[in-house]
Amino acid sequence: MSVRDLVVLGSASAVPTKSRNHNGYFLRWDGHGLLFDPGEGTQRQMALAGVTASDLTWICVTHFHGDHCLGVPGIVQRIARDGVQHRVNAVFPASGRDYWERLRHATAFRDTEVIDERPVSGDRMALDTGDAPFTLMARRLSHPVEAYGYRLEEPDGLTMLPGELAARGVHGPMVRRLRDEGRVTLPDGTTVALDECSVRRPGQKLAFVMDTRLCDGVTELAEGVDMLVIESTFLDSETAHAQEYGHLTAGQAGKVAAEAGVRRLVLTHFSERYRLEDEPRFLEEAAAAFHGDIVLAHDFDRVPMPSRRGADQGR
């Protein structure tokens, strides 16, 4: 059975706390594993969460501030130490290649050749995902250093309608031919079209948005996704501070989700200035605009993709 869920490895922002590690998010998607923004300590967090280096097929870095990338050396060295044989794609801003190289070769170790570097540039860039069951797009955001968000999409599919097939006399090998060719001719000469016997099944979509001000990139990444993983570093009382340093508030994250038609909103990347008793305020401020499902991330949470049921409601 395919698994699609997000394992939160860390949910703090610039400074880790006793309860929140630096960033780290592992997305399981039909046998693929995408590690987003491995901050300091991610290797240990993976061990505690039951995630192995062999589970990784993609490493996606949004930008080169330390809380989003200082775990890269440990991850690379663990890939080498564990003898991972399959290719691992490493996506990062091309403008930060020097930082990537320093992290990639931070210490002396027996290296690995399985990592394929995939630097991104421009306002938006589609990554070649080969035969993976998803597409991956990088979109530039607004932060003091160049930063990108990522959007993963499953291609739309079709659901065949057994009742319509039976009513039209389509059965056996004809069903496969109808799917493959778009129409089929019955023995009596009647032609049946695919759209008469099927409905479109929207592919699932996820967006990952870290450090950024509100900008067109945020809107584009979030549009119509089933799950939006987004920074909410500050409460709304710190809106001016968030704007100055290139971050979002919980209320802004909620507005983005509401305007984009998101189904599940995951808030994360919390400033160390807030305490446990402040957490309900993040939910309240996001919920003032967004009335859907909201998850306030904690380390080691597992957040499933929303069920396909009703996936096209509200679109």
Contacts in CASP RR format, 6 or more apart in sequence:
PFRMAT RR
TARGET T0000
AUTHOR 0000-0000-0000
METHOD contacts of the structure
MODEL  1
MSVRDLVVLGSASAVPTKSRNHNGYFLRWDGHGLLFDPGEGTQRQMALAG
VTASDLTWICVTHFHGDHCLGVPGIVQRIARDGVQHRVNAVFPASGRDYW
ERLRHATAFRDTEVIDERPVSGDRMALDTGDAPFTLMARRLSHPVEAYGY
RLEEPDGLTMLPGELAARGVHGPMVRRLRDEGRVTLPDGTTVALDECSVR
RPGQKLAFVMDTRLCDGVTELAEGVDMLVIESTFLDSETAHAQEYGHLTA
GQAGKVAAEAGVRRLVLTHFSERYRLEDEPRFLEEAAAAFHGDIVLAHDF
DRVPMPSRRGADQGR
2 29 0 8 1.000
2 30 0 8 1.000
2 31 0 8 1.000
3 28 0 8 1.000
3 29 0 8 1.000
3 30 0 8 1.000
3 31 0 8 1.000
4 27 0 8 1.000
4 28 0 8 1.000
4 29 0 8 1.000
4 30 0 8 1.000
4 204 0 8 1.000
4 304 0 8 1.000
4 305 0 8 1.000
5 27 0 8 1.000
5 28 0 8 1.000
5 302 0 8 1.000
5 303 0 8 1.000
5 304 0 8 1.000
5 305 0 8 1.000
6 25 0 8 1.000
6 26 0 8 1.000
6 27 0 8 1.000
6 28 0 8 1.000
6 206 0 8 1.000
6 227 0 8 1.000
6 229 0 8 1.000
6 266 0 8 1.000
6 301 0 8 1.000
6 302 0 8 1.000
6 303 0 8 1.000
6 304 0 8 1.000
6 305 0 8 1.000
7 25 0 8 1.000
7 26 0 8 1.000
7 27 0 8 1.000
7 28 0 8 1.000
7 49 0 8 1.000
7 51 0 8 1.000
7 300 0 8 1.000
7 301 0 8 1.000
7 302 0 8 1.000
8 24 0 8 1.000
8 25 0 8 1.000
8 268 0 8 1.000
8 297 0 8 1.000
8 298 0 8 1.000
8 299 0 8 1.000
8 300 0 8 1.000
8 301 0 8 1.000
8 302 0 8 1.000
8 303 0 8 1.000
9 21 0 8 1.000
9 23 0 8 1.000
9 24 0 8 1.000
9 25 0 8 1.000
9 26 0 8 1.000
9 38 0 8 1.000
9 42 0 8 1.000
9 45 0 8 1.000
9 46 0 8 1.000
9 49 0 8 1.000
9 51 0 8 1.000
9 299 0 8 1.000
9 300 0 8 1.000
10 20 0 8 1.000
10 21 0 8 1.000
10 22 0 8 1.000
10 23 0 8 1.000
10 24 0 8 1.000
10 25 0 8 1.000
10 39 0 8 1.000
10 42 0 8 1.000
10 45 0 8 1.000
10 268 0 8 1.000
10 297 0 8 1.000
10 299 0 8 1.000
11 20 0 8 1.000
11 21 0 8 1.000
11 23 0 8 1.000
11 268 0 8 1.000
11 269 0 8 1.000
11 270 0 8 1.000
11 297 0 8 1.000
11 298 0 8 1.000
11 299 0 8 1.000
12 20 0 8 1.000
12 21 0 8 1.000
12 22 0 8 1.000
12 23 0 8 1.000
12 67 0 8 1.000
12 269 0 8 1.000
12 270 0 8 1.000
12 272 0 8 1.000
13 23 0 8 1.000
13 67 0 8 1.000
13 231 0 8 1.000
13 233 0 8 1.000
13 247 0 8 1.000
13 269 0 8 1.000
13 270 0 8 1.000
13 271 0 8 1.000
13 272 0 8 1.000
14 65 0 8 1.000
14 66 0 8 1.000
14 67 0 8 1.000
14 271 0 8 1.000
14 272 0 8 1.000
15 67 0 8 1.000
15 272 0 8 1.000
16 22 0 8 1.000
16 40 0 8 1.000
16 67 0 8 1.000
16 272 0 8 1.000
17 272 0 8 1.000
19 276 0 8 1.000
19 298 0 8 1.000
19 299 0 8 1.000
20 270 0 8 1.000
20 272 0 8 1.000
20 298 0 8 1.000
20 299 0 8 1.000
21 39 0 8 1.000
21 40 0 8 1.000
21 41 0 8 1.000
21 42 0 8 1.000
21 45 0 8 1.000
21 299 0 8 1.000
22 39 0 8 1.000
22 40 0 8 1.000
22 41 0 8 1.000
22 42 0 8 1.000
22 66 0 8 1.000
22 67 0 8 1.000
22 68 0 8 1.000
22 70 0 8 1.000
22 71 0 8 1.000
23 36 0 8 1.000
23 37 0 8 1.000
23 38 0 8 1.000
23 39 0 8 1.000
23 67 0 8 1.000
23 68 0 8 1.000
23 210 0 8 1.000
23 268 0 8 1.000
23 269 0 8 1.000
24 35 0 8 1.000
24 36 0 8 1.000
24 37 0 8 1.000
24 38 0 8 1.000
24 39 0 8 1.000
24 42 0 8 1.000
24 45 0 8 1.000
25 35 0 8 1.000
25 36 0 8 1.000
25 37 0 8 1.000
25 208 0 8 1.000
25 229 0 8 1.000
25 268 0 8 1.000
26 33 0 8 1.000
26 34 0 8 1.000
26 35 0 8 1.000
26 36 0 8 1.000
26 46 0 8 1.000
26 49 0 8 1.000
26 51 0 8 1.000
26 55 0 8 1.000
27 33 0 8 1.000
27 34 0 8 1.000
27 35 0 8 1.000
27 36 0 8 1.000
27 152 0 8 1.000
27 206 0 8 1.000
27 208 0 8 1.000
28 55 0 8 1.000
29 133 0 8 1.000
29 134 0 8 1.000
29 152 0 8 1.000
30 133 0 8 1.000
30 134 0 8 1.000
31 57 0 8 1.000
32 57 0 8 1.000
32 58 0 8 1.000
32 132 0 8 1.000
32 133 0 8 1.000
32 134 0 8 1.000
33 55 0 8 1.000
33 56 0 8 1.000
33 57 0 8 1.000
33 58 0 8 1.000
34 57 0 8 1.000
34 58 0 8 1.000
34 59 0 8 1.000
34 60 0 8 1.000
34 152 0 8 1.000
35 42 0 8 1.000
35 56 0 8 1.000
35 58 0 8 1.000
35 59 0 8 1.000
35 60 0 8 1.000
35 75 0 8 1.000
36 60 0 8 1.000
36 61 0 8 1.000
36 62 0 8 1.000
36 150 0 8 1.000
36 208 0 8 1.000
36 210 0 8 1.000
36 229 0 8 1.000
37 60 0 8 1.000
37 61 0 8 1.000
37 62 0 8 1.000
37 67 0 8 1.000
37 68 0 8 1.000
37 69 0 8 1.000
37 210 0 8 1.000
38 59 0 8 1.000
38 61 0 8 1.000
38 68 0 8 1.000
38 69 0 8 1.000
38 70 0 8 1.000
38 71 0 8 1.000
38 72 0 8 1.000
38 75 0 8 1.000
39 66 0 8 1.000
39 67 0 8 1.000
39 68 0 8 1.000
39 69 0 8 1.000
39 70 0 8 1.000
39 71 0 8 1.000
39 72 0 8 1.000
40 66 0 8 1.000
40 67 0 8 1.000
40 70 0 8 1.000
40 71 0 8 1.000
41 70 0 8 1.000
41 71 0 8 1.000
42 71 0 8 1.000
42 74 0 8 1.000
42 75 0 8 1.000
43 71 0 8 1.000
43 74 0 8 1.000
43 75 0 8 1.000
43 78 0 8 1.000
45 299 0 8 1.000
45 300 0 8 1.000
46 52 0 8 1.000
46 53 0 8 1.000
48 300 0 8 1.000
49 300 0 8 1.000
52 82 0 8 1.000
53 75 0 8 1.000
53 78 0 8 1.000
53 79 0 8 1.000
53 81 0 8 1.000
53 82 0 8 1.000
53 83 0 8 1.000
53 84 0 8 1.000
54 82 0 8 1.000
54 84 0 8 1.000
54 86 0 8 1.000
56 75 0 8 1.000
56 79 0 8 1.000
56 84 0 8 1.000
56 88 0 8 1.000
57 86 0 8 1.000
57 87 0 8 1.000
57 88 0 8 1.000
57 89 0 8 1.000
57 132 0 8 1.000
58 88 0 8 1.000
58 89 0 8 1.000
58 90 0 8 1.000
58 91 0 8 1.000
58 136 0 8 1.000
59 72 0 8 1.000
59 75 0 8 1.000
59 88 0 8 1.000
59 89 0 8 1.000
59 90 0 8 1.000
59 91 0 8 1.000
59 115 0 8 1.000
60 91 0 8 1.000
60 92 0 8 1.000
60 136 0 8 1.000
60 150 0 8 1.000
60 208 0 8 1.000
61 68 0 8 1.000
61 69 0 8 1.000
61 72 0 8 1.000
61 90 0 8 1.000
61 91 0 8 1.000
61 92 0 8 1.000
61 93 0 8 1.000
61 100 0 8 1.000
62 68 0 8 1.000
62 93 0 8 1.000
62 141 0 8 1.000
62 147 0 8 1.000
62 148 0 8 1.000
62 149 0 8 1.000
62 150 0 8 1.000
62 208 0 8 1.000
62 210 0 8 1.000
62 211 0 8 1.000
63 69 0 8 1.000
63 93 0 8 1.000
63 143 0 8 1.000
63 145 0 8 1.000
63 146 0 8 1.000
63 147 0 8 1.000
63 148 0 8 1.000
63 210 0 8 1.000
63 211 0 8 1.000
64 92 0 8 1.000
64 93 0 8 1.000
64 96 0 8 1.000
64 99 0 8 1.000
64 100 0 8 1.000
64 145 0 8 1.000
65 145 0 8 1.000
65 211 0 8 1.000
68 210 0 8 1.000
68 211 0 8 1.000
69 92 0 8 1.000
69 99 0 8 1.000
69 103 0 8 1.000
70 103 0 8 1.000
71 103 0 8 1.000
72 100 0 8 1.000
72 103 0 8 1.000
72 104 0 8 1.000
72 106 0 8 1.000
73 103 0 8 1.000
73 104 0 8 1.000
73 106 0 8 1.000
73 107 0 8 1.000
76 103 0 8 1.000
76 104 0 8 1.000
76 112 0 8 1.000
76 115 0 8 1.000
77 107 0 8 1.000
77 109 0 8 1.000
79 88 0 8 1.000
79 112 0 8 1.000
79 114 0 8 1.000
79 115 0 8 1.000
80 109 0 8 1.000
80 110 0 8 1.000
80 111 0 8 1.000
80 112 0 8 1.000
81 109 0 8 1.000
81 110 0 8 1.000
83 112 0 8 1.000
84 112 0 8 1.000
84 114 0 8 1.000
85 114 0 8 1.000
86 114 0 8 1.000
87 114 0 8 1.000
87 115 0 8 1.000
87 116 0 8 1.000
88 114 0 8 1.000
88 115 0 8 1.000
88 116 0 8 1.000
89 115 0 8 1.000
89 116 0 8 1.000
89 118 0 8 1.000
89 127 0 8 1.000
90 100 0 8 1.000
90 104 0 8 1.000
90 115 0 8 1.000
90 116 0 8 1.000
90 117 0 8 1.000
90 118 0 8 1.000
91 118 0 8 1.000
91 119 0 8 1.000
91 120 0 8 1.000
91 127 0 8 1.000
91 136 0 8 1.000
91 138 0 8 1.000
91 150 0 8 1.000
92 100 0 8 1.000
92 117 0 8 1.000
92 118 0 8 1.000
92 119 0 8 1.000
92 120 0 8 1.000
93 119 0 8 1.000
93 120 0 8 1.000
93 121 0 8 1.000
93 146 0 8 1.000
93 147 0 8 1.000
93 148 0 8 1.000
94 119 0 8 1.000
94 120 0 8 1.000
94 121 0 8 1.000
95 121 0 8 1.000
95 146 0 8 1.000
96 119 0 8 1.000
96 146 0 8 1.000
97 119 0 8 1.000
100 117 0 8 1.000
100 119 0 8 1.000
104 115 0 8 1.000
105 111 0 8 1.000
118 127 0 8 1.000
120 127 0 8 1.000
120 138 0 8 1.000
120 148 0 8 1.000
122 140 0 8 1.000
123 139 0 8 1.000
123 140 0 8 1.000
124 137 0 8 1.000
124 138 0 8 1.000
124 139 0 8 1.000
124 140 0 8 1.000
124 220 0 8 1.000
125 137 0 8 1.000
125 138 0 8 1.000
126 135 0 8 1.000
126 136 0 8 1.000
126 137 0 8 1.000
127 135 0 8 1.000
127 136 0 8 1.000
127 137 0 8 1.000
127 138 0 8 1.000
129 135 0 8 1.000
129 136 0 8 1.000
133 154 0 8 1.000
133 155 0 8 1.000
134 152 0 8 1.000
134 153 0 8 1.000
134 154 0 8 1.000
134 155 0 8 1.000
135 152 0 8 1.000
135 153 0 8 1.000
135 155 0 8 1.000
136 150 0 8 1.000
136 151 0 8 1.000
136 152 0 8 1.000
136 153 0 8 1.000
137 150 0 8 1.000
137 151 0 8 1.000
137 153 0 8 1.000
137 221 0 8 1.000
138 148 0 8 1.000
138 149 0 8 1.000
138 150 0 8 1.000
139 148 0 8 1.000
139 149 0 8 1.000
139 150 0 8 1.000
139 151 0 8 1.000
139 217 0 8 1.000
139 220 0 8 1.000
139 221 0 8 1.000
140 146 0 8 1.000
140 147 0 8 1.000
140 148 0 8 1.000
140 149 0 8 1.000
140 217 0 8 1.000
141 147 0 8 1.000
141 148 0 8 1.000
141 149 0 8 1.000
141 209 0 8 1.000
141 210 0 8 1.000
141 211 0 8 1.000
141 212 0 8 1.000
141 213 0 8 1.000
141 215 0 8 1.000
141 217 0 8 1.000
141 218 0 8 1.000
142 212 0 8 1.000
142 213 0 8 1.000
142 214 0 8 1.000
142 215 0 8 1.000
142 217 0 8 1.000
142 246 0 8 1.000
143 211 0 8 1.000
143 212 0 8 1.000
143 213 0 8 1.000
143 246 0 8 1.000
144 245 0 8 1.000
144 246 0 8 1.000
147 210 0 8 1.000
147 211 0 8 1.000
147 212 0 8 1.000
149 207 0 8 1.000
149 208 0 8 1.000
149 209 0 8 1.000
149 210 0 8 1.000
149 212 0 8 1.000
149 217 0 8 1.000
149 221 0 8 1.000
150 207 0 8 1.000
150 208 0 8 1.000
150 221 0 8 1.000
151 205 0 8 1.000
151 206 0 8 1.000
151 207 0 8 1.000
151 208 0 8 1.000
151 220 0 8 1.000
151 221 0 8 1.000
151 225 0 8 1.000
152 205 0 8 1.000
152 206 0 8 1.000
152 207 0 8 1.000
152 208 0 8 1.000
153 203 0 8 1.000
153 204 0 8 1.000
153 205 0 8 1.000
154 203 0 8 1.000
154 204 0 8 1.000
154 205 0 8 1.000
155 203 0 8 1.000
156 200 0 8 1.000
156 201 0 8 1.000
156 202 0 8 1.000
156 203 0 8 1.000
157 200 0 8 1.000
157 201 0 8 1.000
157 202 0 8 1.000
157 203 0 8 1.000
158 179 0 8 1.000
158 194 0 8 1.000
158 198 0 8 1.000
158 199 0 8 1.000
158 200 0 8 1.000
158 201 0 8 1.000
159 198 0 8 1.000
159 199 0 8 1.000
159 200 0 8 1.000
159 201 0 8 1.000
160 175 0 8 1.000
160 179 0 8 1.000
160 197 0 8 1.000
160 198 0 8 1.000
161 197 0 8 1.000
161 198 0 8 1.000
161 199 0 8 1.000
164 196 0 8 1.000
164 197 0 8 1.000
164 198 0 8 1.000
165 171 0 8 1.000
165 175 0 8 1.000
165 197 0 8 1.000
168 186 0 8 1.000
168 190 0 8 1.000
168 192 0 8 1.000
168 196 0 8 1.000
168 197 0 8 1.000
169 186 0 8 1.000
169 192 0 8 1.000
170 178 0 8 1.000
170 184 0 8 1.000
170 186 0 8 1.000
170 192 0 8 1.000
170 197 0 8 1.000
174 184 0 8 1.000
174 186 0 8 1.000
177 184 0 8 1.000
178 184 0 8 1.000
178 192 0 8 1.000
178 194 0 8 1.000
178 197 0 8 1.000
179 194 0 8 1.000
179 198 0 8 1.000
182 193 0 8 1.000
182 194 0 8 1.000
183 191 0 8 1.000
183 192 0 8 1.000
183 193 0 8 1.000
183 194 0 8 1.000
184 191 0 8 1.000
184 192 0 8 1.000
185 191 0 8 1.000
185 192 0 8 1.000
186 192 0 8 1.000
201 308 0 8 1.000
201 311 0 8 1.000
202 311 0 8 1.000
202 312 0 8 1.000
202 315 0 8 1.000
203 311 0 8 1.000
204 226 0 8 1.000
204 305 0 8 1.000
204 306 0 8 1.000
204 308 0 8 1.000
204 311 0 8 1.000
205 224 0 8 1.000
205 225 0 8 1.000
205 226 0 8 1.000
205 227 0 8 1.000
206 225 0 8 1.000
206 226 0 8 1.000
206 227 0 8 1.000
206 228 0 8 1.000
206 229 0 8 1.000
206 305 0 8 1.000
207 221 0 8 1.000
207 222 0 8 1.000
207 225 0 8 1.000
207 227 0 8 1.000
207 228 0 8 1.000
207 229 0 8 1.000
207 230 0 8 1.000
208 221 0 8 1.000
208 229 0 8 1.000
209 218 0 8 1.000
209 221 0 8 1.000
209 222 0 8 1.000
209 228 0 8 1.000
209 229 0 8 1.000
209 230 0 8 1.000
209 231 0 8 1.000
209 256 0 8 1.000
210 230 0 8 1.000
210 231 0 8 1.000
210 269 0 8 1.000
211 231 0 8 1.000
211 233 0 8 1.000
211 246 0 8 1.000
211 247 0 8 1.000
211 269 0 8 1.000
212 218 0 8 1.000
212 231 0 8 1.000
212 246 0 8 1.000
212 247 0 8 1.000
212 248 0 8 1.000
213 242 0 8 1.000
213 243 0 8 1.000
213 246 0 8 1.000
213 247 0 8 1.000
213 248 0 8 1.000
214 248 0 8 1.000
214 252 0 8 1.000
214 256 0 8 1.000
218 230 0 8 1.000
218 248 0 8 1.000
218 256 0 8 1.000
219 256 0 8 1.000
219 259 0 8 1.000
219 260 0 8 1.000
222 228 0 8 1.000
222 230 0 8 1.000
222 256 0 8 1.000
222 257 0 8 1.000
222 260 0 8 1.000
222 261 0 8 1.000
222 262 0 8 1.000
223 260 0 8 1.000
223 261 0 8 1.000
224 260 0 8 1.000
224 261 0 8 1.000
224 262 0 8 1.000
224 263 0 8 1.000
224 315 0 8 1.000
225 260 0 8 1.000
225 262 0 8 1.000
225 263 0 8 1.000
226 262 0 8 1.000
226 263 0 8 1.000
226 264 0 8 1.000
226 305 0 8 1.000
226 306 0 8 1.000
226 311 0 8 1.000
227 262 0 8 1.000
227 263 0 8 1.000
227 264 0 8 1.000
227 265 0 8 1.000
227 266 0 8 1.000
227 303 0 8 1.000
227 305 0 8 1.000
227 306 0 8 1.000
228 256 0 8 1.000
228 257 0 8 1.000
228 260 0 8 1.000
228 262 0 8 1.000
228 264 0 8 1.000
228 265 0 8 1.000
228 266 0 8 1.000
229 266 0 8 1.000
229 268 0 8 1.000
229 297 0 8 1.000
230 248 0 8 1.000
230 253 0 8 1.000
230 256 0 8 1.000
230 257 0 8 1.000
230 265 0 8 1.000
230 266 0 8 1.000
230 267 0 8 1.000
230 268 0 8 1.000
231 247 0 8 1.000
231 248 0 8 1.000
231 253 0 8 1.000
231 268 0 8 1.000
231 269 0 8 1.000
232 248 0 8 1.000
232 249 0 8 1.000
232 250 0 8 1.000
232 251 0 8 1.000
232 252 0 8 1.000
232 253 0 8 1.000
232 267 0 8 1.000
232 268 0 8 1.000
232 269 0 8 1.000
232 270 0 8 1.000
232 282 0 8 1.000
232 286 0 8 1.000
233 242 0 8 1.000
233 247 0 8 1.000
233 248 0 8 1.000
233 249 0 8 1.000
233 269 0 8 1.000
233 270 0 8 1.000
233 271 0 8 1.000
234 241 0 8 1.000
234 242 0 8 1.000
234 247 0 8 1.000
234 248 0 8 1.000
234 249 0 8 1.000
234 250 0 8 1.000
234 271 0 8 1.000
235 249 0 8 1.000
235 250 0 8 1.000
235 274 0 8 1.000
235 278 0 8 1.000
235 281 0 8 1.000
235 282 0 8 1.000
235 285 0 8 1.000
236 249 0 8 1.000
236 250 0 8 1.000
236 251 0 8 1.000
236 252 0 8 1.000
236 285 0 8 1.000
238 249 0 8 1.000
239 249 0 8 1.000
239 252 0 8 1.000
242 248 0 8 1.000
242 249 0 8 1.000
242 252 0 8 1.000
248 256 0 8 1.000
249 285 0 8 1.000
250 267 0 8 1.000
250 281 0 8 1.000
250 282 0 8 1.000
250 283 0 8 1.000
250 285 0 8 1.000
250 286 0 8 1.000
251 285 0 8 1.000
251 286 0 8 1.000
251 288 0 8 1.000
251 289 0 8 1.000
253 265 0 8 1.000
253 267 0 8 1.000
253 286 0 8 1.000
254 265 0 8 1.000
254 285 0 8 1.000
254 286 0 8 1.000
254 287 0 8 1.000
254 288 0 8 1.000
254 289 0 8 1.000
254 290 0 8 1.000
254 294 0 8 1.000
255 289 0 8 1.000
255 290 0 8 1.000
256 262 0 8 1.000
257 265 0 8 1.000
257 286 0 8 1.000
257 289 0 8 1.000
257 290 0 8 1.000
257 292 0 8 1.000
258 289 0 8 1.000
258 290 0 8 1.000
258 291 0 8 1.000
261 314 0 8 1.000
261 315 0 8 1.000
262 290 0 8 1.000
262 292 0 8 1.000
263 292 0 8 1.000
263 293 0 8 1.000
263 306 0 8 1.000
263 311 0 8 1.000
264 292 0 8 1.000
264 293 0 8 1.000
264 294 0 8 1.000
264 295 0 8 1.000
264 303 0 8 1.000
264 305 0 8 1.000
264 306 0 8 1.000
265 286 0 8 1.000
265 290 0 8 1.000
265 292 0 8 1.000
265 293 0 8 1.000
265 294 0 8 1.000
265 295 0 8 1.000
266 294 0 8 1.000
266 295 0 8 1.000
266 297 0 8 1.000
266 303 0 8 1.000
267 282 0 8 1.000
267 283 0 8 1.000
267 286 0 8 1.000
267 294 0 8 1.000
267 295 0 8 1.000
267 296 0 8 1.000
267 297 0 8 1.000
268 297 0 8 1.000
270 282 0 8 1.000
274 282 0 8 1.000
279 296 0 8 1.000
282 296 0 8 1.000
283 294 0 8 1.000
283 296 0 8 1.000
286 294 0 8 1.000
287 294 0 8 1.000
293 306 0 8 1.000
295 301 0 8 1.000
295 303 0 8 1.000
297 303 0 8 1.000
END
